[in-house]
């Protein structure tokens, strides 16, 4: 799975929210001032080329459908993040956020509860 630029990732977030959609609908998701239609169309073409979208022709336009699920992209992105910045250690990542006061003790307790609950299922 090829890495996305920030611009491509933002477009994919809108596309995942919309499901099958046209470029015009994607443009409408952006806050004002919206990017030009041609800019979004170019980003969408890049996403198609990278294998994130498929296109189905409707007259003189295309409807785009995600080929990669958001959960799949999130899992891979977080995995790459942990591998690249925390030596492939989720423990190191959580420790970093705790030291930086980005995660509270109550948040950590909730995470532990989720882990223990997952082991019981």
Phi, psi and omega per residue, in radians:
X1 nan 2.081 -3.108
X2 -1.266 2.457 -3.128
X3 -1.161 2.528 3.128
X4 -1.718 2.583 2.984
X5 -1.321 2.925 3.095
X6 -1.037 -0.698 3.132
X7 -1.116 -0.738 3.121
X8 -1.189 -0.701 3.138
X9 -1.115 -0.723 3.107
X10 -1.067 -0.788 3.111
X11 -1.070 -0.745 3.137
X12 -1.098 -0.642 3.093
X13 -1.033 -0.757 3.096
X14 -1.149 -0.728 -3.125
X15 -1.148 -0.741 3.090
X16 -1.062 -0.644 3.128
X17 -1.192 -0.683 -3.089
X18 -1.435 -0.565 -2.970
X19 1.408 -2.527 3.111
X20 -1.082 2.256 -3.026
X21 -2.741 2.919 3.082
X22 -1.812 2.773 -3.117
X23 -0.962 -0.718 3.139
X24 -0.968 -0.723 3.140
X25 -1.182 -0.611 3.109
X26 -1.165 -0.799 3.129
X27 -0.971 -0.701 -3.106
X28 -1.143 -0.337 -3.141
X29 -1.341 -0.428 -3.095
X30 -1.243 2.540 3.049
X31 -1.250 2.780 3.066
X32 -1.201 2.517 -0.144
X33 -1.338 2.226 -3.101
X34 -1.249 2.583 3.060
X35 -1.186 2.742 3.098
X36 -1.079 2.618 3.107
X37 -0.920 -0.764 -3.086
X38 -1.112 -0.594 3.106
X39 -1.148 -0.832 -3.138
X40 -1.138 -0.701 3.114
X41 -1.059 -0.679 3.109
X42 -1.152 -0.745 3.101
X43 -1.078 -0.759 3.138
X44 -1.093 -0.703 3.097
X45 -1.089 -0.701 3.079
X46 -1.084 -0.726 3.128
X47 -1.117 -0.668 3.091
X48 -1.146 -0.799 3.136
X49 -1.059 -0.629 -3.130
X50 -1.389 -0.098 3.082
X51 1.566 0.274 3.137
X52 -1.545 -0.397 -3.086
X53 -2.311 2.693 2.917
X54 -2.063 2.675 -3.100
X55 -2.066 2.421 3.063
X56 -2.169 2.204 -3.073
X57 -1.293 2.333 3.039
X58 -2.292 1.685 -3.089
X59 1.126 -2.097 -3.128
X60 -1.790 0.342 3.119
X61 -2.373 3.048 -3.129
X62 -2.208 2.525 2.982
X63 -1.835 2.289 -3.070
X64 -1.855 2.420 -3.135
X65 -2.240 2.347 3.123
X66 -1.118 2.382 3.025
X67 -1.741 -0.358 3.134
X68 -1.945 2.215 3.114
X69 -1.309 2.610 -3.133
X70 -1.043 -0.698 -3.137
X71 -1.100 -0.667 3.115
X72 -1.139 -0.773 3.138
X73 -1.140 -0.742 -3.134
X74 -1.092 -0.779 3.141
X75 -1.055 -0.796 -3.126
X76 -1.200 -0.706 -3.125
X77 -1.138 -0.770 3.121
X78 -1.150 -0.710 3.102
X79 -1.044 -0.772 3.101
X80 -1.127 -0.710 3.123
X81 -1.046 -0.837 -3.134
X82 -1.144 -0.729 3.138
X83 -1.119 -0.762 -3.059
X84 -1.355 -0.577 -3.024
X85 -1.929 -0.289 -3.064
X86 -2.309 0.519 3.069
X87 0.896 0.678 3.098
X88 1.083 0.513 -3.112
X89 -2.121 1.948 3.083
X90 -1.164 -0.533 3.078
X91 -1.067 -0.774 3.105
X92 -1.089 -0.669 3.136
X93 -1.133 -0.855 -3.139
X94 -1.104 -0.715 3.101
X95 -1.052 -0.746 3.106
X96 -1.029 -0.848 -3.113
X97 -1.162 -0.589 3.086
X98 -1.163 -0.777 3.137
X99 -1.123 -0.565 -3.135
X100 -1.509 0.106 -3.113
X101 0.995 0.634 3.100
X102 -1.691 -0.153 3.118
X103 -2.457 2.361 -3.066
X104 -1.604 2.920 3.096
X105 -1.080 -0.662 3.128
X106 -1.181 -0.624 3.056
X107 -1.088 -0.768 3.127
X108 -1.087 -0.693 3.103
X109 -1.099 -0.698 3.100
X110 -1.109 -0.704 3.116
X111 -1.105 -0.767 3.114
X112 -1.072 -0.751 3.099
X113 -1.043 -0.740 3.120
X114 -1.111 -0.714 3.130
X115 -1.126 -0.811 3.139
X116 -1.138 -0.671 3.097
X117 -1.123 -0.691 3.114
X118 -1.114 -0.599 3.127
X119 -1.220 -0.469 -3.105
X120 -1.390 -0.383 -3.076
X121 -1.471 nan nan
